Amino acid sequence: MRFSLTATLAVALILFPALGLSAQTPGPDDALKAQLDQGGLKYEVTKSGNVRISFTISGDRSQDVFIRGRTDTLDGMDLRELWSNAGTLGADPEPDVLIGLLSGGGDETLGAWNLEESDDGWLAYYSAKLPASLTGADLRSAVEYIAGVADAKEKELFDTDEN
């Protein structure tokens, strides 16, 4: 029995979603969705399957916080990363700026500063890895805290409101 190309494609289109083989971008898991809802956090899913939450901070400033859509596991403990970008430093950041990031992170209650090399220089972002089992209220507190820290550094270093 010969199948036409059209018939084969039709069968494939029917079977792939049924087998869970669709080409959808992975999004946040059900536990994270429940936490976001419990915390009253409005979000959007990024192309990479992470969550973006936009906050208005002290009137006219805003800050985006991202939550990784999937978890990491350490000795059976599920962790989820939250982060917020402050901005991109030049290719050769001033030593005083780098020391300020390193020493300033020690004064914060939660999280640390990170640098990631990009085409434009060094992206400075504030992040924390927290238990994936947080309550919605605790997740909201962590997200708001990280947004505030990153926004203050963005204002200090760049005097902009782009993140």
PyRosetta script that sets phi, psi and omega in degrees:
from pyrosetta import init, pose_from_sequence

init()
pose = pose_from_sequence("MRFSLTATLAVALILFPALGLSAQTPGPDDALKAQLDQGGLKYEVTKSGNVRISFTISGDRSQDVFIRGRTDTLDGMDLRELWSNAGTLGADPEPDVLIGLLSGGGDETLGAWNLEESDDGWLAYYSAKLPASLTGADLRSAVEYIAGVADAKEKELFDTDEN")
pose.set_psi(1, 130.6)
pose.set_omega(1, -179.8)
pose.set_phi(2, -103.9)
pose.set_psi(2, 136.9)
pose.set_omega(2, 175.8)
pose.set_phi(3, -106.3)
pose.set_psi(3, 141.9)
pose.set_omega(3, 175.4)
pose.set_phi(4, -78.5)
pose.set_psi(4, 161.5)
pose.set_omega(4, 178.2)
pose.set_phi(5, -60.6)
pose.set_psi(5, -39.1)
pose.set_omega(5, 179.1)
pose.set_phi(6, -62.2)
pose.set_psi(6, -44.7)
pose.set_omega(6, 179.9)
pose.set_phi(7, -65.0)
pose.set_psi(7, -41.2)
pose.set_omega(7, 179.1)
pose.set_phi(8, -62.2)
pose.set_psi(8, -44.8)
pose.set_omega(8, 178.8)
pose.set_phi(9, -64.7)
pose.set_psi(9, -39.2)
pose.set_omega(9, 179.1)
pose.set_phi(10, -62.5)
pose.set_psi(10, -43.4)
pose.set_omega(10, 178.5)
pose.set_phi(11, -63.9)
pose.set_psi(11, -42.5)
pose.set_omega(11, 179.9)
pose.set_phi(12, -62.2)
pose.set_psi(12, -42.6)
pose.set_omega(12, 179.8)
pose.set_phi(13, -65.3)
pose.set_psi(13, -30.7)
pose.set_omega(13, 178.1)
pose.set_phi(14, -77.4)
pose.set_psi(14, -40.9)
pose.set_omega(14, -174.3)
pose.set_phi(15, -78.8)
pose.set_psi(15, -38.3)
pose.set_omega(15, -175.6)
pose.set_phi(16, -56.2)
pose.set_psi(16, -50.7)
pose.set_omega(16, 177.8)
pose.set_phi(17, -63.4)
pose.set_psi(17, -35.9)
pose.set_omega(17, 179.9)
pose.set_phi(18, -65.5)
pose.set_psi(18, -29.7)
pose.set_omega(18, 179.5)
pose.set_phi(19, -91.1)
pose.set_psi(19, 1.4)
pose.set_omega(19, -178.9)
pose.set_phi(20, 77.3)
pose.set_psi(20, 24.1)
pose.set_omega(20, -177.5)
pose.set_phi(21, -106.8)
pose.set_psi(21, 24.8)
pose.set_omega(21, -179.3)
pose.set_phi(22, -69.4)
pose.set_psi(22, 163.8)
pose.set_omega(22, -176.5)
pose.set_phi(23, -93.1)
pose.set_psi(23, 26.8)
pose.set_omega(23, -179.3)
pose.set_phi(24, -70.6)
pose.set_psi(24, 147.4)
pose.set_omega(24, 174.4)
pose.set_phi(25, -71.8)
pose.set_psi(25, 133.1)
pose.set_omega(25, 177.9)
pose.set_phi(26, -64.1)
pose.set_psi(26, 137.0)
pose.set_omega(26, 179.6)
pose.set_phi(27, -115.8)
pose.set_psi(27, -167.8)
pose.set_omega(27, 179.7)
pose.set_phi(28, -66.0)
pose.set_psi(28, 147.4)
pose.set_omega(28, 178.6)
pose.set_phi(29, -73.5)
pose.set_psi(29, 169.2)
pose.set_omega(29, -176.5)
pose.set_phi(30, -61.4)
pose.set_psi(30, -35.8)
pose.set_omega(30, 180.0)
pose.set_phi(31, -63.3)
pose.set_psi(31, -43.3)
pose.set_omega(31, 179.2)
pose.set_phi(32, -66.6)
pose.set_psi(32, -41.5)
pose.set_omega(32, 178.0)
pose.set_phi(33, -58.1)
pose.set_psi(33, -43.0)
pose.set_omega(33, 179.2)
pose.set_phi(34, -63.8)
pose.set_psi(34, -42.2)
pose.set_omega(34, 179.1)
pose.set_phi(35, -62.9)
pose.set_psi(35, -43.9)
pose.set_omega(35, 179.9)
pose.set_phi(36, -61.6)
pose.set_psi(36, -43.3)
pose.set_omega(36, 178.4)
pose.set_phi(37, -65.0)
pose.set_psi(37, -44.8)
pose.set_omega(37, 179.4)
pose.set_phi(38, -62.2)
pose.set_psi(38, -35.1)
pose.set_omega(38, 179.7)
pose.set_phi(39, -83.5)
pose.set_psi(39, -1.2)
pose.set_omega(39, -179.7)
pose.set_phi(40, 67.0)
pose.set_psi(40, 30.6)
pose.set_omega(40, -177.0)
pose.set_phi(41, -96.6)
pose.set_psi(41, 121.0)
pose.set_omega(41, 175.5)
pose.set_phi(42, -86.0)
pose.set_psi(42, 136.7)
pose.set_omega(42, -173.1)
pose.set_phi(43, -146.4)
pose.set_psi(43, 166.9)
pose.set_omega(43, 170.4)
pose.set_phi(44, -130.8)
pose.set_psi(44, 153.5)
pose.set_omega(44, 179.5)
pose.set_phi(45, -95.8)
pose.set_psi(45, 129.9)
pose.set_omega(45, 179.4)
pose.set_phi(46, -81.5)
pose.set_psi(46, 170.3)
pose.set_omega(46, 178.8)
pose.set_phi(47, -58.4)
pose.set_psi(47, -30.3)
pose.set_omega(47, -177.9)
pose.set_phi(48, -86.7)
pose.set_psi(48, 2.5)
pose.set_omega(48, 177.5)
pose.set_phi(49, 89.1)
pose.set_psi(49, 7.0)
pose.set_omega(49, 175.8)
pose.set_phi(50, -88.2)
pose.set_psi(50, 174.2)
pose.set_omega(50, -179.6)
pose.set_phi(51, -110.8)
pose.set_psi(51, 137.4)
pose.set_omega(51, 174.8)
pose.set_phi(52, -117.0)
pose.set_psi(52, 128.7)
pose.set_omega(52, 177.4)
pose.set_phi(53, -120.0)
pose.set_psi(53, 126.4)
pose.set_omega(53, 179.5)
pose.set_phi(54, -104.4)
pose.set_psi(54, 129.4)
pose.set_omega(54, -179.9)
pose.set_phi(55, -115.9)
pose.set_psi(55, 147.7)
pose.set_omega(55, 166.8)
pose.set_phi(56, -96.8)
pose.set_psi(56, 127.4)
pose.set_omega(56, -176.6)
pose.set_phi(57, -118.0)
pose.set_psi(57, 129.5)
pose.set_omega(57, 177.1)
pose.set_phi(58, 39.4)
pose.set_psi(58, 59.7)
pose.set_omega(58, 172.3)
pose.set_phi(59, 88.5)
pose.set_psi(59, -93.0)
pose.set_omega(59, -169.9)
pose.set_phi(60, -100.2)
pose.set_psi(60, 0.9)
pose.set_omega(60, -179.5)
pose.set_phi(61, -100.8)
pose.set_psi(61, 152.6)
pose.set_omega(61, 177.9)
pose.set_phi(62, -134.4)
pose.set_psi(62, 161.4)
pose.set_omega(62, 179.8)
pose.set_phi(63, -153.6)
pose.set_psi(63, 135.6)
pose.set_omega(63, 175.7)
pose.set_phi(64, -96.1)
pose.set_psi(64, 138.0)
pose.set_omega(64, 173.3)
pose.set_phi(65, -121.5)
pose.set_psi(65, 138.6)
pose.set_omega(65, -179.8)
pose.set_phi(66, -112.1)
pose.set_psi(66, 145.1)
pose.set_omega(66, 175.3)
pose.set_phi(67, -125.3)
pose.set_psi(67, 128.2)
pose.set_omega(67, -179.8)
pose.set_phi(68, -64.3)
pose.set_psi(68, 131.6)
pose.set_omega(68, -176.2)
pose.set_phi(69, -69.6)
pose.set_psi(69, -22.2)
pose.set_omega(69, 178.4)
pose.set_phi(70, -121.4)
pose.set_psi(70, 163.9)
pose.set_omega(70, -175.9)
pose.set_phi(71, -102.7)
pose.set_psi(71, 161.8)
pose.set_omega(71, 168.7)
pose.set_phi(72, -106.9)
pose.set_psi(72, 154.4)
pose.set_omega(72, -179.7)
pose.set_phi(73, -122.1)
pose.set_psi(73, 134.4)
pose.set_omega(73, 176.5)
pose.set_phi(74, -130.4)
pose.set_psi(74, 112.1)
pose.set_omega(74, 179.7)
pose.set_phi(75, 47.9)
pose.set_psi(75, 44.6)
pose.set_omega(75, 177.1)
pose.set_phi(76, 84.4)
pose.set_psi(76, -3.3)
pose.set_omega(76, 179.5)
pose.set_phi(77, -98.1)
pose.set_psi(77, 124.2)
pose.set_omega(77, 177.7)
pose.set_phi(78, -84.3)
pose.set_psi(78, 128.9)
pose.set_omega(78, -179.3)
pose.set_phi(79, -121.1)
pose.set_psi(79, 148.5)
pose.set_omega(79, 178.2)
pose.set_phi(80, -128.8)
pose.set_psi(80, 134.8)
pose.set_omega(80, -179.3)
pose.set_phi(81, -91.6)
pose.set_psi(81, 136.3)
pose.set_omega(81, 173.2)
pose.set_phi(82, -120.4)
pose.set_psi(82, 140.4)
pose.set_omega(82, 178.6)
pose.set_phi(83, -153.5)
pose.set_psi(83, 160.5)
pose.set_omega(83, 177.3)
pose.set_phi(84, -146.2)
pose.set_psi(84, 133.0)
pose.set_omega(84, -177.4)
pose.set_phi(85, -82.4)
pose.set_psi(85, 138.7)
pose.set_omega(85, 173.0)
pose.set_phi(86, -95.8)
pose.set_psi(86, -35.0)
pose.set_omega(86, -179.9)
pose.set_phi(87, 152.3)
pose.set_psi(87, -179.7)
pose.set_omega(87, -178.0)
pose.set_phi(88, -108.3)
pose.set_psi(88, 122.6)
pose.set_omega(88, 175.1)
pose.set_phi(89, -80.7)
pose.set_psi(89, 160.8)
pose.set_omega(89, 178.2)
pose.set_phi(90, -65.2)
pose.set_psi(90, 177.1)
pose.set_omega(90, -178.2)
pose.set_phi(91, -62.2)
pose.set_psi(91, -32.1)
pose.set_omega(91, 178.9)
pose.set_phi(92, -123.6)
pose.set_psi(92, 80.7)
pose.set_omega(92, -177.2)
pose.set_phi(93, -61.8)
pose.set_psi(93, 148.2)
pose.set_omega(93, 177.2)
pose.set_phi(94, -63.5)
pose.set_psi(94, 137.4)
pose.set_omega(94, 178.9)
pose.set_phi(95, -55.8)
pose.set_psi(95, -36.2)
pose.set_omega(95, 179.2)
pose.set_phi(96, -62.8)
pose.set_psi(96, -35.7)
pose.set_omega(96, 179.1)
pose.set_phi(97, -67.5)
pose.set_psi(97, -44.3)
pose.set_omega(97, -179.6)
pose.set_phi(98, -64.4)
pose.set_psi(98, -42.1)
pose.set_omega(98, 178.0)
pose.set_phi(99, -65.4)
pose.set_psi(99, -37.4)
pose.set_omega(99, 177.3)
pose.set_phi(100, -62.6)
pose.set_psi(100, -39.5)
pose.set_omega(100, 177.6)
pose.set_phi(101, -66.2)
pose.set_psi(101, -46.1)
pose.set_omega(101, -178.2)
pose.set_phi(102, -65.7)
pose.set_psi(102, -45.5)
pose.set_omega(102, -176.8)
pose.set_phi(103, -78.1)
pose.set_psi(103, -32.6)
pose.set_omega(103, 179.9)
pose.set_phi(104, -66.8)
pose.set_psi(104, -33.2)
pose.set_omega(104, 179.9)
pose.set_phi(105, -63.9)
pose.set_psi(105, -28.9)
pose.set_omega(105, 179.3)
pose.set_phi(106, -69.8)
pose.set_psi(106, -19.3)
pose.set_omega(106, -179.9)
pose.set_phi(107, -86.7)
pose.set_psi(107, -9.8)
pose.set_omega(107, -176.5)
pose.set_phi(108, -86.8)
pose.set_psi(108, 153.3)
pose.set_omega(108, -179.2)
pose.set_phi(109, -73.8)
pose.set_psi(109, -33.0)
pose.set_omega(109, -171.0)
pose.set_phi(110, -142.2)
pose.set_psi(110, 132.6)
pose.set_omega(110, 171.4)
pose.set_phi(111, 91.6)
pose.set_psi(111, -176.1)
pose.set_omega(111, -177.7)
pose.set_phi(112, -157.0)
pose.set_psi(112, 159.5)
pose.set_omega(112, 175.9)
pose.set_phi(113, -82.2)
pose.set_psi(113, 146.4)
pose.set_omega(113, 179.2)
pose.set_phi(114, -134.2)
pose.set_psi(114, 152.0)
pose.set_omega(114, 173.4)
pose.set_phi(115, -123.6)
pose.set_psi(115, 135.1)
pose.set_omega(115, 177.9)
pose.set_phi(116, -131.6)
pose.set_psi(116, 126.1)
pose.set_omega(116, -178.3)
pose.set_phi(117, -68.1)
pose.set_psi(117, 135.7)
pose.set_omega(117, 177.6)
pose.set_phi(118, -132.4)
pose.set_psi(118, 178.1)
pose.set_omega(118, 178.8)
pose.set_phi(119, -63.7)
pose.set_psi(119, -27.9)
pose.set_omega(119, -175.9)
pose.set_phi(120, -95.4)
pose.set_psi(120, -4.8)
pose.set_omega(120, -176.7)
pose.set_phi(121, 143.5)
pose.set_psi(121, -127.2)
pose.set_omega(121, -178.2)
pose.set_phi(122, -126.0)
pose.set_psi(122, 117.8)
pose.set_omega(122, 176.8)
pose.set_phi(123, -77.0)
pose.set_psi(123, 124.4)
pose.set_omega(123, 176.4)
pose.set_phi(124, -100.6)
pose.set_psi(124, 122.2)
pose.set_omega(124, 179.2)
pose.set_phi(125, -140.4)
pose.set_psi(125, 152.4)
pose.set_omega(125, -178.8)
pose.set_phi(126, -105.3)
pose.set_psi(126, 131.6)
pose.set_omega(126, -176.4)
pose.set_phi(127, -143.8)
pose.set_psi(127, 163.6)
pose.set_omega(127, 173.9)
pose.set_phi(128, -148.6)
pose.set_psi(128, 144.3)
pose.set_omega(128, 171.3)
pose.set_phi(129, -108.6)
pose.set_psi(129, 120.4)
pose.set_omega(129, -173.8)
pose.set_phi(130, -123.2)
pose.set_psi(130, 158.2)
pose.set_omega(130, 176.2)
pose.set_phi(131, -55.7)
pose.set_psi(131, 135.9)
pose.set_omega(131, -179.3)
pose.set_phi(132, -70.6)
pose.set_psi(132, -7.5)
pose.set_omega(132, -176.6)
pose.set_phi(133, -94.1)
pose.set_psi(133, 13.7)
pose.set_omega(133, 179.7)
pose.set_phi(134, -57.5)
pose.set_psi(134, 151.8)
pose.set_omega(134, 171.3)
pose.set_phi(135, -71.5)
pose.set_psi(135, 164.0)
pose.set_omega(135, 177.1)
pose.set_phi(136, -59.5)
pose.set_psi(136, -39.8)
pose.set_omega(136, 179.8)
pose.set_phi(137, -65.8)
pose.set_psi(137, -41.1)
pose.set_omega(137, 178.9)
pose.set_phi(138, -67.9)
pose.set_psi(138, -38.8)
pose.set_omega(138, 176.7)
pose.set_phi(139, -62.0)
pose.set_psi(139, -43.6)
pose.set_omega(139, 178.3)
pose.set_phi(140, -60.1)
pose.set_psi(140, -44.7)
pose.set_omega(140, 179.1)
pose.set_phi(141, -59.8)
pose.set_psi(141, -44.0)
pose.set_omega(141, -180.0)
pose.set_phi(142, -64.8)
pose.set_psi(142, -43.2)
pose.set_omega(142, -179.8)
pose.set_phi(143, -63.2)
pose.set_psi(143, -45.2)
pose.set_omega(143, 179.4)
pose.set_phi(144, -63.5)
pose.set_psi(144, -40.0)
pose.set_omega(144, 179.7)
pose.set_phi(145, -63.3)
pose.set_psi(145, -48.7)
pose.set_omega(145, -178.9)
pose.set_phi(146, -62.3)
pose.set_psi(146, -39.6)
pose.set_omega(146, 177.3)
pose.set_phi(147, -60.7)
pose.set_psi(147, -43.8)
pose.set_omega(147, -179.1)
pose.set_phi(148, -64.5)
pose.set_psi(148, -42.7)
pose.set_omega(148, -179.9)
pose.set_phi(149, -65.0)
pose.set_psi(149, -46.7)
pose.set_omega(149, -178.3)
pose.set_phi(150, -66.4)
pose.set_psi(150, -39.3)
pose.set_omega(150, -179.7)
pose.set_phi(151, -66.5)
pose.set_psi(151, -40.1)
pose.set_omega(151, 178.4)
pose.set_phi(152, -62.4)
pose.set_psi(152, -40.6)
pose.set_omega(152, 179.8)
pose.set_phi(153, -70.5)
pose.set_psi(153, -38.4)
pose.set_omega(153, 177.2)
pose.set_phi(154, -59.1)
pose.set_psi(154, -45.3)
pose.set_omega(154, 179.9)
pose.set_phi(155, -64.4)
pose.set_psi(155, -42.2)
pose.set_omega(155, -179.3)
pose.set_phi(156, -65.6)
pose.set_psi(156, -48.2)
pose.set_omega(156, -174.2)
pose.set_phi(157, -80.8)
pose.set_psi(157, -36.2)
pose.set_omega(157, -169.3)
pose.set_phi(158, -120.4)
pose.set_psi(158, -14.8)
pose.set_omega(158, -176.6)
pose.set_phi(159, 50.0)
pose.set_psi(159, 42.0)
pose.set_omega(159, 178.4)
pose.set_phi(160, -130.3)
pose.set_psi(160, 177.4)
pose.set_omega(160, 174.7)
pose.set_phi(161, -139.4)
pose.set_psi(161, 65.2)
pose.set_omega(161, -175.4)
pose.set_phi(162, -102.4)
pose.set_psi(162, -16.1)
pose.set_omega(162, -174.3)
pose.set_phi(163, -108.8)
pose.dump_pdb("model.pdb")
